[in-house]
Amino acid sequence: MSARRRPMSQRSALILLGGLCIACAIPAALLAQSPPAVTPSARNRYDTHIAEAAKRFRLPPTWIRAVLGAESAGDQRATSRKGAMGLMQIVPDTWSDLRVRYRLGGDPYDAHDNIIAGSAYIRELLDRYGSPGWIAAYNAGPGRYEASLQGRRLPRETLAYVAIVSSAIGSAGRAKLGSPAVSARDGWKYAPLFAAQPSGSPGDRSTQPERFRNDTSSAVPKKGSVDPAPRSIGLFVPKTSKKSAP
C-alpha cells in the first residue's frame, strides 16, 4: 500500500478526531437539543430485544443502547420532522425496503423489528468504516460521510452526535480501529456498501444529516436467525474488472 494512502478506518479516525475538537466548541444550547438518556424503565423494557440484536450482529449492547438513546430517548412512538420512525429512527422508504427483503413485520414502530434493523445497520457501518466512523455515517449517511473523507466538512449536528454517542459508549465499548468483530469469511462486507436495488430504491439524498436511514440496504436477517449476513442477494457485491477481448 502506498504511504500516501491510509486505510479508510484510519482516515475516518483522523477526520473525526479533528471534528470532535470542533464539536467541543459547539454551544451548549445545541447539545441540549439532543435527546436525554434512555430512562431506566425504557432500558428494562427493551433489554431482551437489545440482547438479541447484540448477539445476532456481534455488537456490544452499549452501542445499541447509545444509538437508541440518542435517536429516540427510548420513545417507541418517536417520529422525527423528516419522518424517521421508532426507537432507531428509520424513515418510511427504507423501512418498506427492509421489511420486504428481510421479512420484518409490517409495523415500523415495533420495538423488536426496529431495534433489529438499526443494529444491522450499525454492524454494516462498523465493518465498512471502523470506529468511530460508523457513528458519523449512521447520522450523516454513508454518502455524506465518505465525502468528508475527501475533505468536505461534516455537519455540526453530526459532530455533536458523534461526541454524544462516543461518550455514552465509553472506552470499554469501542472497537479497535480496523478490527471488525465479524470474521473475514463474511466476504459480503468488503464490496461497495450499497448495492443497487432492483426497484423502489430510495433516492440519494445523503447530503441531509438524517438521510443515513434512507441510504440503507441493511443486512437484517429474518427473525430467528443468528447470522448477520444477508440471505441471498448479498449487501456487498464484489467488483469485477473488465478485460479487453484478445
HELIX and SHEET records of a PDB file:
HELIX    1   1 MET A    8  CYS A   24  1                                  17    
HELIX    2   2 ALA A   28  LEU A   31  1                                   4    
HELIX    3   3 PRO A   40  PHE A   57  1                                  18    
HELIX    4   4 PRO A   61  SER A   72  1                                  12    
HELIX    5   5 PRO A   92  ARG A  101  1                                  10    
HELIX    6   6 ALA A  111  TYR A  129  1                                  19    
HELIX    7   7 GLY A  133  ALA A  140  1                                   8    
HELIX    8   8 PRO A  142  LEU A  149  1                                   8    
HELIX    9   9 ARG A  156  ILE A  169  1                                  14    
HELIX   10  10 SER A  171  GLY A  173  5                                   3    
HELIX   11  11 GLY A  187  TYR A  190  5                                   4    
HELIX   12  12 PRO A  209  ARG A  213  5                                   5    
END                                                                             
